[in-house]
Amino acid sequence: MVDRKQIPPSWEVVKHSEIAEINPKLPFKNIDDNTEVSFLPMKLVEEEKNIFYLTEFRKYKDVKKGFTPFTNGDVIFAKITPCMENGKCVVLHDLKNEVGFGSTEFHVSRPRECVIAKYIFYSIIQQQFRRIAESNMTGSVGQKRVTTLFFSEFEIPLPPFPEQHRIVSKIEELFSELDKGIESLKTAHQQLKIYRQAVLKWAFEGRLTEEWRKENSILNTAYDYLRQVSEIRKKNFLEAKKNGIKRIEKNYDFEFRRSEEIKTWANATLNKLIYIAGRIGWRGLTKDEYTIEGPMFLSVHSLNYGKYVEFKDAYHISEERYLESPEIMLKEKDILLCKDGAGIGKIGIINKLPSEATVNSSLLIIRGMEIFIPEFLYHLLSGPKLQGIVRKRITGSATPHLFQNDIRKFELLIPPLEEQHQIVSEIETRLSVCDKLEETITTALRQGDALRQSILKKAFEGRLVEQDPNDEPASKLLERIKADKVKGMTKDDTRKKKIPKG
């Protein structure tokens, strides 16, 4: 409800249907069936921006039934959830032959004389209006709609006609300035993403620790260390085999070589250097097998909270089911990587494992063993090289999937352990600055949205532009609208325009 005390004396409060025709017929007669007209599906209408794309055309005969008709100057408003809440609403123009058809999920508002279409548009694009409309929707979940009755009966504060022009002009001036600022913020946000990936790229090329290497004498090169690891692993393997232990991985015969790029580093693939495991050949859980307590059963949802794995959304399973798969029992500092579905490429590291836990079939467990510190491996797998593999999987398959071999064959330069610690420090110092900047940008973008709504609120309370005492009051405008409606009702359909020839 509009508070009449909040608007200027020269304004009126009216029902939408008093100043616009709601879901009207086309104002043309005798349209030829072969006339080409614009076709506007919901997907070609942007949210909140008054932008749409006229890229589709149909013959009139193919759309005159079963679609919503409209013409230039009409305001169309998505009535179905979630398009309504998201603000799919535009003022139409440049329709082919002045005629368009679109989804039946649009309401149409055709402003009457002396009412500006953009004034109605800005009124119904307000979040406040959409919240009220949402609370008045009818229908089942996922199919809720704004009724024609609500769309017709909601109240709009109506200013004098010249003031409508001033209000629309001022809104667009302020929104234009705001959009420039928001675009700059979005550009900065995108540049931060690029910089993050650049930091990770530089880190694993040795560029972030170039000065550190000059200042620190490293006694053991990565090549020498890998050779020691290989010898120790071989010794342990042979002892285990001698003691009759079966099914142990022969993980000592990995390939590596001295790096030509950085003398103290080594070249290798991750194959056999790390521990990697996933749930394979495991009978899935039924709903009644989830328990209230017991070991946690993690899914990709646990990777939605940033760097660290979150446990609050985890299901629980019985101890018996947990013990079926010892190879994927989680340990502190394990890295979890989503290998398929919509979350492919998401990654997290375990910090403070609260209890026994395992993973579902969408996650891989990766451990750096004695060769990588966990945070180094986490940042390595978060970097542009692996994410490039993920992008290829996404574009190359309807159901993208990351295989263990994608990780095993991952080629990299390996620094000594001491330098890995320094690299992690350099990365996290820079990314911490990025986090603070990103938080500032996100806050500013939220403030931009709030400012946009504040501008609209002021506009429809008569506080955005000056009132002119020489303006004809809205009451006179309403009288003319009512008189024109009466005249229109006394005429037959010959008053309709002929459609321009396309």
C-alpha positions in Angstrom: 0.0 0.0 0.0 1.2 3.5 -0.9 1.2 5.9 2.1 -0.6 9.0 0.7 1.1 11.2 3.4 4.5 10.4 1.9 3.7 11.8 -1.6 3.4 15.4 -2.8 -0.1 17.1 -2.9 0.0 17.3 -6.7 0.3 13.5 -7.0 -2.4 10.8 -6.9 -2.4 7.2 -5.8 -4.0 5.0 -8.5 -4.5 1.3 -9.3 -2.2 0.0 -12.0 -5.2 -0.7 -14.2 -6.4 2.9 -14.0 -3.3 4.1 -15.9 -2.5 1.1 -18.1 -4.3 -1.7 -20.0 -3.4 -5.0 -18.5 -2.7 -7.9 -20.8 -4.4 -6.2 -23.7 -5.0 -7.4 -27.3 -2.9 -6.0 -30.1 -3.9 -2.5 -31.3 -3.9 -3.6 -34.9 -6.5 -5.1 -37.3 -6.3 -7.6 -40.1 -2.7 -8.7 -39.6 -1.7 -11.0 -42.5 -0.8 -14.5 -41.4 2.6 -14.3 -43.2 3.7 -11.1 -41.5 7.0 -11.6 -39.8 7.0 -10.5 -36.1 9.4 -10.4 -33.2 9.5 -13.4 -30.9 10.8 -12.8 -27.4 11.3 -15.9 -25.1 12.1 -15.4 -21.4 15.8 -16.2 -21.9 16.3 -13.1 -24.1 15.2 -10.7 -21.3 17.9 -9.6 -18.9 17.3 -9.1 -15.2 16.6 -5.5 -13.9 18.5 -3.7 -16.7 15.7 -3.0 -19.2 17.7 -4.9 -21.8 16.3 -7.5 -24.2 17.5 -9.1 -27.5 15.4 -9.2 -30.7 17.1 -12.1 -32.4 14.2 -14.3 -33.1 11.3 -13.9 -35.6 8.2 -15.9 -36.4 5.3 -15.7 -38.8 2.2 -14.2 -37.3 0.2 -17.4 -38.1 2.6 -19.4 -36.0 2.4 -17.3 -32.8 -1.0 -15.7 -32.8 -2.3 -18.5 -30.5 -0.6 -19.8 -27.4 1.7 -16.8 -26.8 1.5 -13.4 -25.2 1.1 -10.5 -27.7 2.6 -7.0 -27.2 3.7 -3.9 -29.2 6.2 -1.1 -29.0 5.8 0.9 -25.7 4.4 -2.0 -23.7 6.0 -3.0 -20.5 6.3 -6.8 -20.0 6.8 -8.3 -16.6 7.8 -11.9 -15.8 5.1 -13.3 -13.6 6.5 -16.7 -12.7 9.1 -17.6 -10.1 12.1 -17.2 -10.1 12.1 -14.8 -13.1 9.8 -12.4 -11.3 12.0 -12.2 -8.2 15.0 -11.7 -10.4 13.5 -8.7 -12.2 12.9 -9.8 -15.8 11.0 -6.7 -16.9 11.5 -4.4 -19.9 9.9 -1.6 -22.0 9.6 -2.8 -25.5 10.8 -1.0 -28.6 11.9 -1.8 -32.2 9.7 -4.8 -32.6 9.5 -6.1 -36.1 6.4 -4.6 -37.7 5.6 -3.2 -34.3 4.4 -6.6 -33.1 5.9 -9.1 -30.8 4.9 -12.4 -29.1 6.5 -14.1 -26.2 6.2 -16.4 -23.2 2.8 -16.9 -21.6 4.6 -16.2 -18.4 4.7 -12.4 -19.1 2.2 -9.9 -17.9 1.8 -6.9 -20.2 1.2 -3.3 -19.1 0.2 -0.9 -21.9 0.4 2.7 -20.5 -2.4 5.1 -21.4 -1.9 8.5 -22.8 0.0 10.9 -20.4 1.7 8.0 -18.6 5.3 7.2 -19.4 6.1 3.5 -19.9 9.5 3.9 -18.2 7.7 5.4 -15.2 5.7 2.2 -14.8 8.8 0.1 -15.5 10.8 1.7 -12.7 7.8 1.4 -10.4 7.5 -2.4 -10.8 11.3 -3.1 -11.0 11.7 -2.0 -7.4 12.7 -4.8 -5.0 10.0 -3.6 -2.6 7.3 -4.2 -5.3 8.7 -7.6 -6.1 8.8 -8.6 -2.5 5.1 -7.7 -2.2 4.3 -9.5 -5.4 6.2 -12.6 -4.2 4.0 -12.7 -1.1 0.9 -12.6 -3.2 1.8 -15.3 -5.7 -0.4 -18.3 -6.1 0.4 -21.9 -7.3 2.6 -24.7 -6.3 6.3 -24.6 -5.4 8.4 -23.9 -8.5 5.3 -22.8 -10.4 4.2 -19.8 -8.4 2.8 -16.8 -10.4 1.8 -13.2 -9.9 -1.9 -13.1 -10.6 -3.5 -10.8 -13.1 -5.7 -9.4 -10.3 -2.7 -8.4 -8.2 -0.9 -7.0 -11.2 -4.0 -4.9 -12.1 -4.8 -3.8 -8.5 -1.5 -2.8 -7.0 -1.2 0.9 -6.3 1.2 3.3 -8.0 1.9 6.9 -6.9 1.2 9.1 -10.0 2.9 12.5 -10.4 2.0 15.2 -13.0 3.0 14.3 -16.6 6.0 16.7 -16.8 7.3 15.4 -13.5 7.2 11.8 -14.7 9.6 12.9 -17.4 11.8 14.6 -14.9 11.8 11.6 -12.6 12.6 9.1 -15.4 15.4 11.4 -16.6 16.9 11.8 -13.2 16.7 8.1 -12.5 18.5 7.3 -15.7 21.1 10.0 -15.1 21.9 8.6 -11.6 21.7 5.0 -12.7 24.2 5.8 -15.6 26.7 7.2 -13.1 26.1 4.2 -10.7 26.5 1.7 -13.6 29.9 3.2 -14.5 31.0 2.8 -10.9 29.7 -0.8 -10.7 31.3 -1.6 -14.0 34.7 -0.4 -12.6 34.2 -2.5 -9.5 33.4 -5.6 -11.6 36.4 -4.9 -13.7 38.6 -4.7 -10.6 37.0 -7.9 -9.3 37.8 -9.7 -12.6 41.4 -8.3 -12.5 41.8 -9.7 -9.0 40.8 -13.2 -10.3 43.4 -12.8 -13.0 46.0 -11.7 -10.5 45.3 -14.6 -8.2 46.0 -17.0 -11.0 49.1 -15.1 -12.0 50.4 -15.3 -8.4 49.9 -19.1 -8.5 51.6 -19.4 -11.9 54.6 -17.3 -10.8 54.9 -19.3 -7.6 55.3 -22.6 -9.3 57.7 -21.1 -11.8 60.0 -20.0 -9.0 59.5 -16.3 -9.6 58.1 -15.4 -6.1 61.2 -16.9 -4.4 63.9 -15.8 -6.8 65.4 -13.4 -4.3 65.0 -15.9 -1.4 67.1 -18.5 -3.3 69.9 -15.9 -3.7 69.8 -15.2 0.1 69.5 -18.8 1.3 72.0 -21.5 0.8 70.1 -24.8 0.4 72.1 -27.8 1.4 69.9 -30.3 -0.2 68.4 -29.9 -3.7 65.0 -31.3 -4.6 66.7 -33.8 -6.9 68.9 -35.1 -4.0 65.9 -35.2 -1.7 63.7 -37.2 -4.2 66.6 -39.7 -4.6 66.7 -40.2 -0.8 62.9 -40.6 -0.7 63.0 -43.2 -3.5 65.7 -45.2 -1.6 63.8 -45.1 1.7 60.5 -46.1 0.0 62.2 -49.0 -1.7 63.7 -50.2 1.5 60.3 -50.0 3.3 58.7 -51.8 0.4 61.1 -54.7 0.4 60.8 -55.1 4.2 57.0 -55.1 4.0 57.2 -57.7 1.2 59.6 -59.8 3.2 57.2 -59.7 6.2 54.4 -61.0 4.0 52.4 -57.8 3.7 50.3 -57.9 0.6 48.7 -55.3 -1.6 51.3 -52.5 -1.0 52.0 -49.9 -3.6 55.3 -50.0 -5.4 55.7 -46.3 -5.1 59.5 -45.9 -5.0 60.2 -46.1 -8.8 59.0 -42.6 -9.7 60.7 -40.7 -12.5 62.4 -37.4 -11.9 65.3 -35.4 -13.2 67.3 -32.2 -12.4 65.6 -29.0 -13.4 67.2 -27.0 -16.2 65.2 -23.9 -15.3 66.1 -23.8 -11.5 69.2 -25.7 -10.4 67.9 -26.5 -6.9 64.5 -27.8 -8.2 63.6 -31.1 -9.9 61.2 -32.0 -12.8 58.7 -34.8 -12.4 55.1 -35.8 -12.7 52.9 -36.4 -9.6 52.6 -40.1 -10.5 53.7 -42.2 -7.4 55.0 -39.1 -5.6 51.7 -38.5 -3.9 48.9 -40.5 -2.4 45.7 -40.3 -4.4 42.5 -42.3 -3.8 38.8 -42.2 -4.5 35.8 -44.4 -3.8 35.7 -47.1 -6.4 33.5 -50.1 -6.7 31.6 -49.3 -3.5 28.0 -50.1 -2.9 26.2 -46.7 -2.6 24.3 -45.7 0.4 20.5 -45.7 0.6 18.7 -43.0 2.5 18.0 -45.2 5.5 21.7 -46.0 5.9 22.5 -42.4 7.0 22.9 -42.2 10.7 22.5 -39.4 13.3 26.0 -40.0 14.7 29.1 -41.8 13.5 31.9 -41.1 11.0 31.2 -38.2 8.7 30.5 -38.7 5.0 31.6 -35.7 2.9 30.4 -34.5 -0.4 31.2 -31.6 -2.7 29.1 -29.3 -0.5 31.9 -29.4 2.0 34.1 -27.5 -0.5 31.8 -24.5 -0.9 33.3 -22.5 1.9 36.7 -21.4 0.6 40.1 -22.9 1.3 39.2 -25.2 4.2 36.9 -28.1 4.1 33.7 -27.5 6.1 32.1 -30.3 8.1 28.7 -28.8 9.1 26.8 -30.1 6.1 28.2 -33.7 6.3 26.1 -36.7 6.6 27.0 -39.6 9.0 27.3 -43.3 8.4 27.8 -46.3 10.5 31.2 -47.4 11.7 30.7 -50.6 9.7 30.3 -48.8 6.4 33.2 -46.5 7.3 35.6 -49.4 7.8 34.7 -50.9 4.4 37.1 -48.4 2.7 40.3 -47.8 4.7 42.0 -46.3 1.7 39.7 -43.2 1.9 39.7 -42.6 5.6 40.5 -39.0 5.9 43.6 -37.6 7.7 44.5 -34.1 8.9 45.8 -31.9 6.0 44.3 -34.1 3.3 43.3 -32.3 0.1 39.9 -33.0 -1.3 39.2 -32.4 -5.0 35.8 -32.7 -6.7 36.3 -34.9 -9.8 32.9 -34.7 -11.5 29.5 -33.0 -11.9 28.8 -29.3 -11.4 31.4 -28.9 -8.8 34.3 -30.3 -10.8 37.6 -28.7 -9.9 36.5 -27.4 -6.5 39.2 -28.0 -3.9 39.7 -27.8 -0.2 42.2 -28.7 2.5 41.3 -30.3 5.9 42.2 -28.2 8.8 41.3 -29.7 12.2 39.6 -32.9 11.4 36.9 -33.2 14.1 36.3 -36.9 13.9 36.5 -40.0 11.7 35.4 -39.1 8.2 35.4 -40.4 4.6 34.1 -39.2 1.2 31.5 -40.0 -1.4 32.3 -41.0 -5.0 32.5 -37.4 -6.3 35.7 -36.6 -4.3 39.4 -37.6 -4.6 41.7 -37.6 -1.6 45.2 -36.3 -2.3 48.2 -36.4 0.2 51.6 -34.8 -0.4 53.3 -37.6 1.6 56.9 -36.7 2.6 57.5 -34.8 -0.7 55.1 -31.9 -0.5 53.9 -29.8 2.4 50.0 -29.9 2.2 49.5 -26.2 1.6 52.0 -26.2 -1.3 50.1 -29.0 -2.9 46.8 -27.3 -2.3 47.9 -24.1 -4.0 49.5 -26.1 -6.8 46.2 -27.9 -7.6 44.3 -24.6 -7.2 46.4 -23.0 -9.9 45.8 -22.3 -13.6 47.4 -25.5 -14.9 44.9 -28.0 -13.3 42.0 -25.6 -13.7 42.9 -25.5 -17.4 42.4 -29.3 -17.5 39.1 -28.9 -15.7 37.9 -26.3 -18.3 38.8 -28.8 -21.1 36.7 -31.5 -19.3 33.8 -29.1 -18.9 33.7 -28.1 -22.6 34.5 -31.5 -23.9 31.7 -33.5 -22.2 28.1 -33.3 -21.2 29.1 -35.0 -17.9 32.5 -33.6 -17.1 34.8 -36.0 -15.2 38.4 -35.6 -13.9 40.3 -38.8 -13.8 43.0 -39.9 -11.3 45.4 -40.1 -14.3 44.8 -36.4 -14.9 46.4 -35.8 -11.5 49.1 -38.5 -11.8 50.3 -37.2 -15.1 50.4 -33.6 -13.9 53.9 -32.2 -14.7 55.6 -29.8 -12.4 58.8 -28.3 -11.0 59.4 -29.5 -7.5 61.3 -27.2 -5.1 63.0 -28.3 -1.9 60.9 -28.5 1.3 62.4 -25.4 2.8 61.5 -23.4 -0.3 58.0 -24.9 -0.4 57.4 -23.3 3.0 58.6 -19.9 1.6 56.5 -20.2 -1.5 53.4 -20.9 0.6 54.2 -17.8 2.7 54.6 -15.6 -0.4 51.4 -16.9 -2.0 49.3 -16.5 1.1 50.6 -13.0 1.8 49.5 -11.9 -1.7 46.2 -13.7 -1.6 45.4 -12.3 1.8 45.6 -8.8 0.2 43.4 -10.0 -2.6 40.9 -11.3 -0.1 40.6 -7.9 1.7 40.3 -6.1 -1.7 37.6 -8.6 -2.8 35.7 -8.1 0.4 35.8 -4.3 -0.1 34.6 -4.7 -3.7 31.8 -7.1 -2.7 30.7 -4.6 0.0 30.7 -1.8 -2.5 28.7 -3.8 -5.0 26.1 -4.5 -2.3 26.0 -0.8 -1.5 25.5 -0.1 -5.2 22.4 -2.3 -5.2 21.1 -0.6 -2.1 21.7 2.8 -3.5 19.8 1.9 -6.7 16.8 0.9 -4.6 17.2 4.1 -2.5 17.0 6.2 -5.7 13.8 4.4 -6.8 12.3 4.8 -3.3 12.9 8.5 -3.3 11.6 8.8 -6.9 8.2 7.3 -6.0 7.9 9.4 -2.8 8.4 12.6 -4.8 11.8 13.3 -3.2 14.1 12.8 -6.2 13.3 15.9 -8.3 11.8 19.3 -7.6 8.0 19.8 -7.9 6.9 22.6 -10.3 3.8 24.5 -9.1 3.0 25.2 -12.8 2.6 21.4 -13.6 -1.0 20.3 -14.1 -1.8 18.1 -11.1 -2.2 14.4 -11.6 -5.9 14.6 -10.7 -6.5 16.5 -14.0 -4.4 13.9 -15.9 -6.6 11.1 -14.4 -9.7 12.9 -15.5 -8.5 12.9 -19.1 -7.5 9.2 -18.9 -11.0 8.4 -17.7 -12.6 10.5 -20.4 -10.4 8.8 -23.1 -11.4 5.4 -21.7 -15.1 6.2 -22.0 -14.5 7.5 -25.6 -12.7 4.3 -26.5 -15.5 2.2 -25.2 -18.0 3.9 -27.5 -16.0 3.0 -30.6 -15.8 -0.3 -32.4 -12.6 -2.1 -33.6 -12.2 0.1 -36.6 -10.3 2.4 -34.3 -7.4 -0.1 -34.4 -4.4 0.9 -36.5 -3.3 -1.0 -39.6 -0.1 -2.8 -39.1 2.8 -1.4 -41.1 3.8 -3.5 -44.0 7.0 -5.4 -43.2 
